Amino acid sequence: MRKIVKIDYGKNGLEFSINPSLNVTVFHPDAQKVLENPVKDIRKAIKNPLEGKPLQKIIESKKKVEKVCVVVSDATRPVPTHIILDGLIGELNDYGIQDNQILILIATGLHRPSKTDEIERIIGKHLIRRLKVKNHVATDTNSLQYFGNTEDNIPIYINKHYCSSDVKITTGYVEPHFFFGFAGGRKSLVPGIAGKETIQGNHSAKNIVSAYSRFGIYKENVLHKNSIEICETVGIDFTINVCINENHEIVQVAAGDYKKVHETLVDYQHKYVFNEIQEPYDIVICGNGGYPLDLNLYQAVKSMAIGEIAVKKGGTIISVNECSDGIGAEKFKQLLFSGKSPEEIYSLILNGEISVPDQWEIQILSRILMKAEIFVVSSLNEQELGNIGLKYAKTVKEAIDISLDTHGLQAKILILPNGPQILPFLKYRKKEKILKNYEDSKVL
């Protein structure tokens, strides 16, 4: 009897069958206790911050509070922002802050603006009628404030609505990120509400090529350090971050100082997310965690980076993502159809001959393609996968069958059904030094 495996895909998941005679390992996340009353827990966390003053004390310490800005994640993130806002807005109202004083600023970075239906999902049906909501636009210079340059000479541009607010609050979630180490915390500002030049400087080819710019690498991560510098310059009054499980339910919440909040939830992630493997696999089947994380091919590169961790040199990654919104960012699409080899694209980016928004996604994709072949199983047709090396498969079974023709029936197969909720690391390398996972695939 064939084994049925379900991988997170779109809103409903995707099932495929596996021959039980094959050498298959499936990693599932450990069970985490879901918060029974997350709104109550969020309000409790706001009143009892990990470090720094409670939010009420921060508001009382201000000479005058006319505007409060709350930064939230955009439509590509699965964080249940509406639950965070339920707790936060309730607290703000209790502190005398009226709804018309509150601006919800969607941290789009360089992503497209969130659509009307997406904004309703993010904010919640009852709050969207009460609160003013804006999409951040990184390319709109008139909406940005300049703060000088960082130590690395990166110009600091941040959304004016945030900068002019009397109380600045950020929200989000913490999970492993494929070049920032971990999402959450400082990412609300950079790239979340930063200007294009700031984002491009932070996401530069030099920073992305660093072996420290990988899943799970934190304090040594160069993008992380640059974002912290900018956050310290611009300021964050209060932060609320959560951790979620594979069903996007809240399992942890922390509030207070943005650095302490982030460090605490990163420590929690280290306990639950990383799973050791003995050696690299011939074939790795992985997704990005379903909707909205697999919204487009641009976002799907993150799942390919998950596969990169575990696949052997010359192995096969089978990337399973719905991509209901198509390919994604326009510059990413142009490079995807450039007709150049991964090696050529990678070299041109590192040499500065290609320097455009979203080059980092192609830079990482090219790096992975130089290590392993990649099959894409999605709602896209073959012609939409570009011409730099991505391979098309209609089904997971088809991709497995083709891969077995290459690697043989004894091939070792790893299935990671839940995106960054579970990540592999090699047994002989310390979890705290996940950097070592990338030595074999690092391209200099």
C-alpha positions in Angstrom: 0.0 0.0 0.0 1.4 3.4 -1.0 2.0 6.0 1.8 0.1 9.2 1.6 1.9 12.4 2.5 0.3 15.8 2.8 2.4 18.9 2.2 1.3 22.5 3.0 0.2 24.0 -0.3 -2.1 26.9 -0.9 -5.0 27.0 1.5 -5.9 23.3 1.5 -2.7 21.4 1.2 -1.6 18.8 -1.3 -1.5 15.0 -0.9 0.7 12.7 -2.9 1.6 9.0 -2.6 5.0 7.5 -1.9 6.0 3.9 -2.7 6.8 2.4 0.7 9.8 0.5 -0.7 11.6 3.9 -1.2 14.1 5.2 1.4 11.9 8.1 2.7 12.2 10.2 5.8 9.5 12.8 6.8 10.1 15.5 9.3 7.1 17.0 11.1 7.3 19.8 13.7 7.1 18.9 17.4 3.6 19.6 18.9 3.5 23.0 20.5 0.8 24.1 23.0 -1.5 26.5 21.3 -2.6 29.5 23.4 -6.2 29.0 24.4 -7.0 32.7 24.7 -4.4 34.5 22.7 -6.0 37.9 22.9 -6.0 37.6 26.7 -2.3 36.5 26.6 -1.4 39.4 24.3 -3.0 41.9 26.6 -1.2 40.3 29.6 2.2 40.5 27.7 1.6 44.2 26.9 1.0 44.9 30.6 4.0 42.8 31.6 6.8 43.4 29.1 10.0 41.4 29.0 12.1 44.5 29.3 11.4 48.2 29.4 8.3 50.0 30.5 4.7 48.7 30.0 3.0 50.4 27.0 0.7 52.4 29.3 3.7 53.9 31.0 5.3 54.7 27.7 2.2 56.6 26.5 1.9 58.4 29.9 5.6 59.5 29.6 4.9 61.3 26.3 4.1 65.0 26.5 1.3 64.7 24.0 0.0 61.7 22.1 -1.9 62.6 18.9 -0.9 59.7 16.7 0.0 56.1 17.2 1.5 54.1 14.4 1.2 50.3 14.5 3.3 48.4 11.9 1.9 45.0 10.8 3.1 42.3 8.4 1.9 42.3 4.8 -0.2 39.7 2.9 2.7 37.3 2.2 3.0 36.5 5.9 0.8 34.0 7.9 0.9 35.8 11.2 -2.6 36.2 12.7 -2.2 40.0 12.9 -5.9 40.5 13.6 -5.6 38.6 16.9 -2.6 40.7 17.9 -4.5 43.9 17.0 -7.6 42.7 19.0 -5.4 42.7 22.1 -3.4 45.8 21.3 -6.2 48.1 20.2 -8.2 47.1 23.3 -5.2 48.1 25.5 -4.7 51.4 23.6 -8.4 52.3 23.9 -8.2 51.6 27.7 -5.2 54.0 27.8 -7.4 56.7 26.3 -6.2 56.4 22.7 -9.1 56.7 20.3 -9.4 54.7 17.1 -9.0 57.8 15.0 -5.6 58.4 16.5 -4.3 55.0 15.3 -2.7 54.3 12.0 -2.1 50.7 10.9 0.9 50.7 8.5 1.4 47.6 6.4 5.1 46.7 6.1 5.3 45.8 2.5 9.0 46.3 2.0 9.4 46.1 -1.8 6.4 43.7 -2.2 3.3 44.8 -4.0 0.7 46.6 -1.9 -1.7 44.3 0.0 -5.1 44.1 -1.8 -8.5 45.0 -0.2 -9.4 41.4 0.6 -5.9 40.8 2.0 -6.1 43.8 4.2 -9.4 42.6 5.6 -7.7 39.2 6.4 -4.7 41.0 8.0 -6.7 43.6 10.1 -9.9 41.7 10.8 -13.4 42.5 9.7 -14.5 44.4 12.8 -11.3 46.5 13.1 -10.9 47.4 9.4 -14.1 49.5 9.7 -12.6 51.4 12.7 -9.0 52.0 11.9 -7.1 53.9 9.2 -4.8 51.6 7.2 -2.0 52.4 4.7 0.3 50.3 2.6 4.0 51.3 2.9 5.4 52.2 -0.6 9.2 51.9 -0.6 9.5 53.7 -3.9 7.5 56.8 -2.9 10.3 59.2 -1.9 7.7 61.8 -0.8 6.5 59.4 1.9 10.0 58.8 3.4 12.2 60.5 6.0 16.0 60.5 5.7 18.1 59.8 8.8 21.6 60.0 7.4 23.7 56.9 6.5 24.7 53.8 8.4 28.3 52.9 9.3 28.3 50.9 6.0 27.2 54.1 4.2 23.6 52.7 3.5 21.1 55.6 3.4 18.4 55.4 6.0 14.9 56.1 4.6 11.9 55.2 6.7 8.2 55.8 6.3 7.2 59.3 7.3 3.9 58.3 8.9 5.8 56.1 11.3 8.5 58.7 12.0 6.0 61.4 12.7 4.0 59.3 15.2 4.1 60.0 18.9 4.0 56.3 19.7 5.7 53.8 17.5 4.7 50.1 17.8 5.8 47.1 15.7 4.1 43.7 15.5 5.0 40.5 13.7 6.1 36.9 14.1 9.4 35.1 14.6 10.5 32.1 12.5 13.6 31.1 10.6 14.3 33.3 7.6 16.5 32.2 4.6 18.9 35.2 4.7 17.9 37.3 7.7 18.4 34.3 10.1 15.0 34.9 11.7 12.0 36.9 10.8 10.4 39.4 13.2 11.8 42.1 15.5 13.9 44.5 13.5 12.5 43.4 10.1 9.4 45.4 10.8 11.5 48.5 10.0 14.0 47.1 7.6 12.9 46.0 5.1 9.3 46.4 6.3 8.8 50.2 6.1 12.2 51.3 4.7 12.8 53.0 1.4 14.1 51.3 -1.7 17.7 52.5 -1.3 17.8 51.3 2.3 16.4 47.9 1.4 18.8 47.4 -1.5 21.7 48.4 0.7 20.7 46.0 3.4 20.0 43.2 0.9 23.1 43.9 -1.1 24.9 41.2 -3.0 27.8 41.6 -0.6 25.5 41.0 2.4 23.6 38.1 0.8 26.7 36.3 -0.2 27.9 36.2 3.4 27.9 32.7 4.8 26.2 34.3 7.9 23.2 35.3 5.8 21.3 32.0 6.2 18.5 30.3 8.0 19.0 30.3 11.8 22.1 32.5 12.0 21.3 35.4 14.3 23.8 37.7 16.0 26.6 37.2 13.4 24.1 37.9 10.5 25.2 41.1 8.7 21.7 42.0 7.6 20.5 41.6 11.2 23.2 43.9 12.5 22.5 46.5 9.9 18.8 46.5 10.7 19.5 46.8 14.4 21.7 49.9 13.7 18.8 51.5 11.8 16.2 50.6 14.4 18.4 52.2 17.1 18.7 55.4 14.9 15.0 55.6 14.1 13.5 54.2 17.3 10.8 51.6 18.3 8.7 52.3 21.4 7.2 48.9 21.8 7.0 45.5 20.1 4.6 42.6 20.1 5.8 39.4 18.4 4.5 35.9 18.4 5.5 32.4 17.3 3.0 30.2 15.4 2.7 26.5 14.6 2.2 24.9 11.2 -1.6 25.7 11.4 -0.7 29.4 11.9 -2.0 29.3 15.5 -0.2 31.4 18.2 2.0 29.3 20.5 4.1 32.1 22.1 3.8 35.8 22.6 6.3 38.4 23.9 6.1 42.1 24.2 8.3 45.0 25.2 11.7 46.1 24.0 12.1 44.9 20.4 15.5 43.4 20.9 14.6 41.4 24.0 11.3 40.3 22.5 13.1 39.0 19.4 16.0 37.3 21.3 13.5 35.5 23.6 11.4 34.1 20.6 14.5 33.2 18.7 15.6 31.1 21.7 12.2 29.4 21.6 12.5 28.7 17.9 15.9 27.0 18.5 14.2 24.6 20.8 11.5 23.5 18.4 12.5 24.1 14.8 15.8 22.5 14.1 16.1 18.7 13.5 19.4 16.9 12.9 20.2 14.8 9.9 23.1 12.3 9.6 24.1 13.3 6.1 22.8 15.2 3.1 19.9 13.6 1.0 19.7 12.8 -2.7 16.2 14.2 -3.0 14.5 16.8 -0.8 10.8 17.6 -1.2 9.8 20.8 0.5 7.3 23.7 0.4 7.1 27.1 1.9 4.3 26.4 4.4 1.2 27.0 2.3 -0.8 30.1 1.8 0.1 33.0 2.1 3.8 32.0 2.2 3.6 30.2 -1.2 1.7 33.1 -2.8 4.1 33.3 -5.8 7.3 32.0 -7.2 9.3 34.8 -5.7 8.3 33.7 -2.2 8.8 30.0 -3.2 12.6 30.6 -3.4 12.5 30.4 0.4 11.4 26.8 0.2 14.2 26.0 -2.2 16.6 27.4 0.3 15.2 25.0 2.9 16.0 22.2 0.5 19.5 23.6 0.0 20.3 22.9 3.6 19.7 19.2 3.3 20.4 18.2 -0.3 23.7 16.9 -1.4 25.8 18.5 -4.1 24.3 17.4 -7.4 21.1 16.3 -5.7 17.5 17.3 -6.5 15.1 19.7 -4.7 11.4 19.3 -5.4 9.7 22.6 -4.6 6.0 22.3 -3.9 4.2 25.7 -3.8 0.9 26.8 -5.3 2.0 30.2 -6.5 -1.6 31.4 -7.0 -0.4 35.0 -7.5 1.9 34.0 -10.3 5.7 34.8 -10.5 6.0 37.8 -8.3 8.2 40.9 -8.4 8.8 42.3 -11.9 12.6 42.6 -11.7 12.7 39.0 -10.4 10.7 37.9 -13.4 13.0 39.7 -15.8 16.0 38.0 -14.4 14.2 34.7 -14.4 13.7 35.0 -18.1 17.2 36.4 -18.9 18.3 33.2 -20.6 21.6 33.3 -18.6 23.0 30.4 -16.7 22.9 30.4 -12.8 26.7 30.8 -12.8 26.6 33.8 -15.1 23.8 35.5 -13.1 25.5 34.9 -9.9 28.8 36.4 -11.2 27.1 39.4 -12.7 25.3 40.2 -9.4 28.5 39.8 -7.3 30.4 42.0 -9.7 27.7 44.7 -9.5 26.7 44.5 -13.1 23.2 43.5 -12.0 21.9 45.8 -9.3 18.1 46.0 -9.2 15.4 45.5 -6.6 14.8 41.8 -5.8 18.2 40.8 -7.2 18.7 39.0 -3.8 16.0 36.4 -4.7 17.7 35.6 -8.0 21.1 35.6 -6.3 19.9 33.0 -3.8 18.1 31.0 -6.5 21.2 30.9 -8.7 23.3 29.8 -5.8 20.9 26.9 -5.1 20.8 25.9 -8.8 24.5 25.7 -8.8 24.3 23.1 -6.1 21.2 21.0 -7.1 18.6 20.7 -9.8 15.2 22.1 -8.8 11.8 20.8 -9.9 8.8 23.1 -9.4 5.4 21.7 -8.7 2.8 24.5 -8.7 -0.2 26.0 -10.4 2.2 27.7 -12.9 2.7 26.3 -16.4 6.1 25.3 -17.7 6.5 28.5 -19.7 6.2 30.6 -16.5 9.3 29.1 -14.9 11.7 31.1 -16.9 14.8 29.9 -18.7 17.7 29.9 -16.1 17.3 26.3 -15.0 14.1 25.7 -13.0 12.5 22.4 -14.2 8.7 21.8 -14.5 6.8 18.8 -13.1 3.0 18.5 -13.2 2.8 16.5 -10.0 5.0 15.5 -7.1 4.9 11.9 -8.2 6.2 12.9 -11.7 9.1 14.9 -10.1 10.0 11.9 -7.8 10.0 9.5 -10.7 12.3 11.7 -12.8 14.6 12.2 -9.8 14.7 8.4 -9.1 15.8 7.9 -12.7 18.8 10.1 -11.9 19.6 9.0 -8.4 18.4 5.4 -8.4 15.8 3.5 -6.4 18.0 3.5 -3.3 18.1 7.3 -3.2 17.6 8.9 0.2 14.5 11.1 0.2 13.7 13.8 2.8 10.2 15.3 2.9 9.7 18.6 4.8 5.9 19.3 4.5 5.6 22.4 6.7 8.0 25.0 5.4 10.3 26.7 7.9 8.4 25.1 10.8 11.0 22.3 10.7 14.5 22.7 9.4 17.4 20.2 9.1 20.9 20.6 10.3 23.8 18.1 10.1 24.4 16.0 13.2 28.2 16.7 13.4 27.6 20.4 13.3 26.5 22.4 16.4 23.0 23.8 16.2 24.3 27.2 17.4 26.7 27.3 14.5 24.2 26.6 11.7 26.6 28.5 9.5 28.5 25.3 9.0 25.5 23.8 7.2 26.4 26.0 4.2 30.1 25.5 3.8 29.6 22.8 1.1 27.3 25.1 -0.9 28.9 28.4 -0.4 30.0 30.1 -3.6 32.7 32.8 -3.3 
